[in-house]
């Protein structure tokens, strides 16, 4: 797809290095998370390696990518100016520093150090939420995407508080003194993170992207389905998290079913937009198709599990075998597919849009390598299918290992493709994007202009 949507205000976007800095750092955490996952399979990771692995992928990749995407597209979609560019850089530094220290403390079992590093992440996410809320505060009437983003920010605020309390409880047991079980707090924290912050953001973004980049509109039953999702999803997240916090199975069951009901409504909306698509299919659309299929299958296998027992640890993300189906198949493919457009889009607008009509310029989807995109699609799709299939069929051993290997190689191919976009087309080098005014090039006195 090479068209540029005409209903967004690109003049309102922050400097390109601000979102790209988030995306590059997120990709680095993705590679680190995959590497740690391989180490876990080889029994070569010390300490609380599995918890470190989850935080690298969920916080380091997905949440930091969300931070960059909101910072970029809230001003663009809403036609307002970002409240503070400086805070957008500060938020990233705090979250990255906090996450890095948090992961190291988990691996070395230095649990006392979890508290300050968790606090750093909390401050970083709260600054992010403050910056976006202040930005949206100038909008007169919120649309469906803006409403979802505000809801997601609320979930970010609460889940980070629970995260700090969990870090404190590692060394200073406090939950037992107030009659709350640590396991309940941990499951409420995970519920707010995955279903509250992440999935709410995904839904909100796809209401824009799903229509914008298929050149379709919501119509007919779409509006009723959207109303169902907007009410059922946040209500379900709150009820499920509260039910897990206080170990109330009936409440948690109701919350889980509401989440599944909302997911079904959204799944139908996105499937209809992909079916009605009026443009040529791109890697982004292909990955959205995979995500819709994975989400539908996750709903089908998770409903019986949450009806029977929504409190058990094995059913944290739905059915005991559905964790990878949701995180890798649904959420992961949405993030990968979206980055296949967002990163080239940000660079295209800043480097090539001003040359339209004056010189030959590439289309957005010409900026990445189509062959590598096809390769990583096959690797990620095939590897995910093996992992999910092995989980659903309860088959351990070779298929799971092979699936993990394919996903790992696919991630390397995907990250390489995005890095090539930056190297070939960005007016700034990678170190200028990541370090900004602290770039070694600037420190050596090179004549470079780095946007802040």
Protein Blocks (a to p, Z undefined) as FASTA:
>chain_A
ZZdcfkbcfklpccfklmmmmmmmmmmmmmmmmmmmmmmmnopaghjlklmmmmmmmmmm
mmmmmmmmmmmmmmmmnopacfblklmmmmmmmmmmmmmmmmmmmmnopaklmmmmmmmm
mmmmmmmmmmmmmmmmmpfbdcfklmmmmmmmmmmmmmmmmmmmmmmmmmmcfklmnopa
fklmmmmmmmmmmmmmmmmmmmmmmmmmmmmmnopacehjlmmmmmmmmmmmmmmmmmmm
mmmmnopaklmmmmmmmmmmmmmmmmmmmmmmmmmpcbdcdfklmmmmmmmmmmmmmmmm
mmmmmmmommbmklmnopfklmmmmmmmmmmmmmmmmmmmmmmmmmmmmmmmmmgokacc
ddfklmpcfklmmmmmmmmmmmmmmmmmmmmnopghjlmmmmmmmmmmmmmmmmmmmmmm
mmmmmcbdfklmmnmmmpfklmnopacdddZZ
